[in-house]
Amino acid sequence: MVANTEFERLEQYSEALRAIAHPIRLAIISILRNGAPMSVTDIHERLQIEQAAASHHLKILRFNGIVQAKREGRYIYYLISDDTYPQILELLKTADNFSSI
């Protein structure tokens, strides 16, 4: 059996993976990976999705610590909290042979 602390850590990993397991959230991570902060407006225009949808997905990412928000005046800018999530995205791209599994 897995030790309690190890199991708790695995649960945290599972929650993080669940948080990014959506095409729009993966797209947000992809466009934020260069490090340049972007507003909700920037993100929804770049992804060509409704602003409400962008806000919804950013809320999930923010709640799970994947992105962070910085307020500047009346605008909020989002950026990736660390390099882990872009690396996961790159791993998925290199494992693009899912059809053979």
N, C-alpha and C positions, 0 to 999 in steps of 0.2 A: 504494500500500500504506500502511496505517496505521502510524505510528511505534510502536516498541516500547513506550515509556512510555504512549502513548495506548491501545494494545491491552491493556496490563496494567490500566489504569484501567477499561477497558470490561469486562474479565474480573471485576474486583471488583464493578462494578455488576451484572453478570449473576449473580454469587453472592448478592448482597443480594436481588435480585429472586426468585431461586430460593428463598431462605430464607423470604420472605413469601408465596410462591405456594401457599398452602393456606388453605382457608376458616377453619379454627380459628385459624391464626396471624394472619390478617387480623382475625378477631374479637377476639383478644387485643390487637392494636394498637389496635383501635377502643375497647375499654373502658379501655385505659391512656392514651389520648391526652389525657385531661383533666389528667394530671399527678399524680393521686393514686396513691401506691404501693399495690399489692395483693399479698396472699399467694397461694400456689398454691390454698389452700382458697377464698379469695374468688373467684378466677378460675374454678375448676371449678364452684363453686356458681352463679355468675352465668351461665356458658355452658351449664350443665346437661350437663357431660361428666364422664367419669371423672377422678379426680385424677391417675392415672397418665398419661392422655392430655394433660392440662394440663401436667404436669411435662415430658413428652417434647417438646411443642411449645415450651415456655419454654426448654428446653435448646438447641434449634436456634436460637431467636431470640437467646439469650444468646451462644452460640458465634459467631454472625455479628455481634455488636455492636449488635443492634437494640434489645435491652432490657438493662438492667443490674440487678444484684441487690444489695440492701443487707440485711445481717443485723442484726436487733435481737433480742437474746436468742436464743431458740431458733427464731425465725421469720425467714424470708427474704421480703423484699418486692421486687417487681419494678416497674420503671418504664421508660418509653421513654427511650432514650439521647439522642435529639435529635428535633427537629420534622420531620425529613425524612420519616419513615415515615408519620405521620399525614397529611402533605401528599400522599403517594403515594395513600393511601386516599381522600382527598378528590378527587384527580384521577380515580381510577377511578369514583367516584360521579358525577362530572360527565360522564364519558364513558359513561354508562349506556346508550348506544344501540349497543352492540356488535352487536345483531342486524342493523343496517343495513350493517355492514362486510362 
